[in-house]
Amino acid sequence: MSTSAKQGSEKTLNTTYSVLTNRPSVQTISASAEMEGSERPKGIEISAEMEAPGGEGSSTGPKTLPVGEGEQVKTLLEDLGSVSASGVGLTYRISVSPEASVGSSSISITYTVSGS
C-alpha cells in the first residue's frame, strides 16, 4: 500500500489482511516499522490496528509503531488459535507534525505470527 501525507496532516487508511494458521497452540501477531534509507523521519507517527479474524483471538487496539528509534515490536492480536480468514479489517493512522522533516520517506511494516 502506498500513500502520501503533508506536514501538519493526519490520514486514516482502511485495508484488509488474510491469515492462515493451523498451529494448535495460542499465537500472537505483532508488527514493527522500519524506515528505508539512511535519513530518519522526525515528526512522523504511524499506528496500526488489526481486527480479530472471525471471532478468533482479540485485538489489542491501535498501537503506535515507532519509526527511526530502532526496531520495536508491538503486539496487535493475542490468543489467536487455528484460523483461516481473509478480508479482515486493518487500519493505519498516519500523523505528520507541522515540524516534520520535508522530503520523501519509505516505511515498511513487518508482521510476525508467533506461538506463545
Long-range contacts (C-beta under 8 A, 24 or more apart in sequence): 1-92, 3-94, 5-94, 5-96, 6-96, 7-43, 7-96, 7-97, 7-98, 7-99, 7-100, 7-102, 8-96, 8-97, 8-98, 8-100, 9-95, 9-96, 10-93, 10-94, 10-95, 10-96, 11-93, 11-94, 11-95, 12-91, 12-92, 12-93, 12-94, 13-91, 13-92, 13-93, 13-94, 14-89, 14-90, 14-91, 15-90, 15-91, 15-92, 16-86, 16-87, 16-88, 16-89, 16-90, 17-50, 17-86, 17-88, 17-90, 17-111, 18-85, 18-86, 18-87, 18-88, 19-53, 19-80, 19-83, 19-84, 19-85, 19-86, 19-88, 19-113, 20-83, 20-84, 20-85, 21-80, 21-82, 21-83, 21-84, 21-113, 22-82, 23-82, 23-115, 24-82, 25-115, 25-116, 26-78, 26-79, 26-80, 26-81, 26-115, 26-116, 27-57, 27-80, 27-81, 27-113, 27-114, 27-115, 27-116, 28-75, 28-77, 28-78, 28-79, 28-80, 28-113, 28-114, 28-116, 29-57, 29-75, 29-76, 29-77, 29-80, 29-111, 29-112, 29-113, 30-73, 30-74, 30-75, 30-76, 30-111, 30-112, 30-114, 31-63, 31-65, 31-73, 31-74, 31-76, 31-109, 31-110, 31-111, 31-112, 32-65, 32-71, 32-72, 32-73, 32-74, 32-109, 32-110, 32-112, 33-65, 33-66, 33-67, 33-107, 33-108, 33-109, 33-110, 34-67, 34-71, 34-107, 34-108, 34-109, 34-110, 35-67, 35-68, 35-105, 35-106, 35-107, 36-105, 36-106, 36-107, 36-108, 37-105, 37-106, 39-101, 39-103, 39-105, 40-67, 40-68, 41-67, 41-68, 41-100, 41-101, 41-105, 41-107, 42-68, 42-99, 42-100, 42-101, 43-96, 43-97, 43-98, 43-99, 43-100, 43-101, 44-94, 44-95, 44-96, 44-97, 44-100, 44-101, 44-105, 44-107, 45-94, 45-95, 45-96, 45-97, 46-92, 46-93, 46-94, 46-95, 46-107, 46-109, 47-92, 47-93, 48-74, 48-76, 48-90, 48-91, 48-92, 48-109, 49-76, 49-90, 49-91, 49-93, 50-76, 50-77, 50-88, 50-89, 50-90, 51-88, 51-89, 51-90, 52-77, 52-80, 52-88, 53-80, 53-83, 53-85, 53-88, 54-83, 54-85, 54-88, 56-80, 56-81, 56-82, 56-83, 56-85, 57-81, 57-83, 62-91, 62-93, 65-109, 67-107, 73-112, 76-111, 80-113
